[in-house]
Amino acid sequence: MLFANLLDAVGASDGAATLNITALNDYAIEIPIEDARNLLTMLALKTDGKYMWVRDKGPLWPVYPRHIN
């Protein structure tokens, strides 16, 4: 799922600067909203066609495109 689509679906504020993501183990990251909307950044639900389990770093995983340095 593209973060841009998710942000639109939840009605994220146009004035927001960052997307805060917190894992089940309380690890947290911030993704700039500009990246989330413009770089095809996505939230992965599956790997190799299979849903990810918590023990395998699931159930969701933020992914940046490979061409970003």
C-alpha positions as CSV (number, residue, x, y, z in Angstrom):
1,M,0.0,0.0,0.0
2,L,1.4,3.4,-0.9
3,F,1.8,5.8,2.0
4,A,0.2,8.5,-0.2
5,N,-3.0,6.5,-0.5
6,L,-3.0,5.7,3.2
7,L,-2.6,9.3,4.1
8,D,-5.4,10.3,1.8
9,A,-7.7,7.5,3.2
10,V,-7.2,8.6,6.8
11,G,-7.5,12.3,6.0
12,A,-4.0,13.3,7.0
13,S,-3.5,17.0,7.5
14,D,-2.0,18.9,4.5
15,G,0.1,20.8,7.1
16,A,1.7,17.7,8.6
17,A,5.5,17.5,8.3
18,T,6.3,14.0,9.4
19,L,4.7,10.5,9.6
20,N,5.6,8.9,12.9
21,I,5.7,5.1,12.9
22,T,6.1,3.0,16.1
23,A,6.8,-0.7,16.1
24,L,5.4,-3.2,18.6
25,N,8.8,-3.1,20.4
26,D,8.5,0.7,20.6
27,Y,11.2,1.3,18.0
28,A,10.1,4.5,16.3
29,I,11.0,6.4,13.1
30,E,9.8,9.6,11.4
31,I,9.2,9.7,7.6
32,P,8.9,13.1,6.1
33,I,5.4,13.6,4.6
34,E,7.0,14.8,1.4
35,D,8.7,11.4,1.0
36,A,5.5,9.5,1.9
37,R,3.6,11.5,-0.7
38,N,6.1,11.8,-3.5
39,L,8.6,8.9,-3.5
40,L,6.4,5.9,-3.9
41,T,7.1,5.0,-0.3
42,M,5.0,2.1,0.8
43,L,3.7,0.1,3.7
44,A,4.3,-3.6,2.9
45,L,1.9,-6.2,4.2
46,K,3.5,-9.2,2.4
47,T,6.9,-10.5,1.5
48,D,7.2,-13.0,-1.4
49,G,3.4,-13.0,-1.6
50,K,2.9,-14.1,2.0
51,Y,1.6,-12.0,4.9
52,M,4.4,-11.1,7.4
53,W,4.1,-12.4,11.0
54,V,5.3,-10.4,14.0
55,R,8.2,-12.8,14.5
56,D,9.3,-12.0,10.9
57,K,9.2,-8.2,11.4
58,G,5.6,-7.9,10.5
59,P,2.7,-7.4,10.3
60,L,3.7,-4.1,8.4
61,W,7.0,-2.8,7.1
62,P,7.7,0.7,5.7
63,V,9.6,0.5,2.4
64,Y,11.5,3.2,0.5
65,P,12.1,2.8,-3.2
66,R,15.6,1.4,-4.0
67,H,16.6,4.3,-6.3
68,I,16.6,6.7,-3.3
69,N,20.1,7.5,-2.0
